[in-house]
């Protein structure tokens, strides 16, 4: 897998036990259709390897979040629109995650069993920095790896990964449906990259446990796209 940038490919390990924070954006948008790029993987035994029909999905935190039925941003730069998102629950029930233009907007390209993630992509509407994608078992389900007595191997081309940049592939423990079943308001689910968890408890997540993370939100002074 080629990883030229500050990017992350995330796989799910059902055997992991982590202290986590769950993030769940709510509604599924319709302005752009969500089509997961195919990324072929293999399952191998002593008798040989079999191709698996896997794909990738972009994390919800990178996606366009807008008022359902319109093209009005719920979140612009690193600020929430308080006229739409007056409180966490109202925001969650009003705002939708859109499908992704993986190559044009996010610099993500999958070809056969190779994945390229660019650090900076100047798209038609904005400049995107970094990305995080998940391995998918199906269109609505993350790929969960059970690693006991198993080996997981991959190759990384670091020739374009400059000094100071972080290209990572790691395992986390998450709901394979992105939290769709546990949170009734989550209509987007794994298809739209919801449900990220991290034992470091990131504070820049736009949604936490089914509600918008707008209370006491502070825009970053150094990152024009993030806040806490």
N, C-alpha and C positions, 0 to 999 in steps of 0.2 A: 504494500500500500504506500503510495506517495503522500508525504505529509509536509508540504512546503508552507508552513505558517503556524501561528498559534491556534491550533485546532485540536479537537478531541473526537476520537471515535470511541463510543461507549458500548460495552456489551454487558448483559445482565448475568449475574451469577446467583442462582437461587440458593446456593449454600452459604452465601455471605451473611453475616449478622452485623449490622451497622446501626449506629445512632444517627438517624437521618432527619432531614427536613424535606417534606414533600411539596412539590409545586404543581398546581393544577389550574391551567387556563381553561376557560369554560366552553364557549360556543365555537362551533366549526363554521368558518366563513365560506363564501361561495364566489367571491370575485375572481379568484384564481383556483383552478382545479388542483388538488393535491395528487401528484403522481410520484411515487417513490422510485428513485433510480435503482436499478437492479445491480446488486453486487454479489456475484457468485462466490459461495464458500464451499468447503468440502468437509465431509465427515469420513474419517478413515479408520479402518481396522486392519488386522494382520493380513486380511485377504485383499485389501485394496481400498481405494477412495471412491466416494460417490458425491457428485455435485449436489448442492442444496440450493433451492430457489429462494435465496435471501435478498434483501434490499436494505436501503437506509432511509431514515426519516430525520429531518431537521428538528432540533430542540425548539420547544415553544418559545423560549425566551428571545430567540432571534427573529421570530416571525412578526409580520405586520399585524398589529392589533387595532381593530377599528370598530366603530359603532355598527352593530348589525343592521344590514339593509341600506347602508350608506357607504361613503368613502372617507368618512371623517375619522381621523386618528383618535384613539383613546389615549395613546402614549406617543409623544413626539420628542425625539432626542433623548433626554433623560427626565422628562417631566410628564406627569399625568394631566389629562384634561379634566379639571375638577367639575366642569359643567356636565360631563358625562359620568365621571367616576366620583360621585359625591360621598360614597362609602364603599367598603369592600364588597358587600353583597350585591349592591346595585351595579357596580362595575362588572362583576362576574356574570351577571345575568343580562348585561347590555352589550358587552364587547365580544368580538369574535376573532379567532385566529384564522389567517388566510393561508391558502396553499402557497407553496414556495416555487419560485423560479430558481431552481438549484444552481444552474450554471450562470445565468445572466445577472442575478442579484447576489448570490452567495458564493460564487466561485467554486462550486462543488461539482465534480465530474466523476462518474463511475463508468468504467468500461471493462466488461468481463469480470475479472477478479481483482481489478486495480482501482484504487480510490485516490483522487487528488483533491486536496482541500487548500485553497489559497487563503493567505492572511488578509489581504486587502482586495476588495472587488468594487469597482466603480460601476454601479448599476444605473438603470434609467432614471431612478427616483432618489437614490441615496448611495452613500459609500458604506459598504459593509466591512466590519472588522471581525475576523475570526469566525468560528462556527463550532457547533457540537452536533454530532449525528449519532443515531442509534442503529444497531443491527435489528432488522425486522424478520420475524418468523412468517408473518402474513401481513396483509394490508392494515390490520387493526391490532396486531400483537407483536410485542418486542420478542426478540430471540433470547431465550433464557438458556444459559450454559450451565450444565451440572459437571463440575470440574473434578469431582472425586475420581481418582485413578484415570484421569484423562490428561491429555497434553493439548495445549493451545499454542499454535505457532503462526507467525506472520512475519513478513519482511517489510522494512521501512527504507525508503530512499531519502537519506538525509542530506543529499548534495545541495538542495535548495533551502534547507532549514538553517537560516542564519543564526549566528551567535546571539543568545539572549531570548530566542523564541522557543516556545514549548509545543511540541507535537506529541500528543499522548494517546495511548489506547489503554483503557482501564475497565475494570468490572465494578458494577455497583448493584445493590439489591433494591429492586423496584417492582411495583405492580406491573405485570406484563401487559395489562390493558391501559397503562398510563393513569390508573386511578379512576377510570370511568365507572366501574361498578361501585366502588366505595363512596364516591361523591356523586350524588344524583344530578347535580348541576353541571357536571363535566360531560359535555356532549362531544368534545373534540377527541379526547383519549390519545392512545398511542399513535394513531394515524397522524396526528398533528404534533407529536413530540412532547406530550405532557408527562408530568410525574417525576421529573428529575430529582434524584436524591444524592446527597453528598455528606459524608461524616464530618466535613469541615464546616457545615452549616452556612452556606453562602447566603449573604443578605441582599444580593442584587436580584433575586427572583421576583418576577412580576406578580406571581400568584403563589399563595401558600395555603395548603389544605382547603382548596376550593374557593378561596376568597382573594380579592386583589390586595396586594401588599402596598397599600397607599397611605396607611396611617403613619404619620411621622416620617414619610418618605423624604429623603434629602438627596437632591441631585448632586452627582459627583463634580468636584471642582477640577478634576483632571481627566475625566472620561466623559465625552459629550453624549455617549449612548447609555450611560449606566448611573445608578444611584443605590442608596441603601435605605 
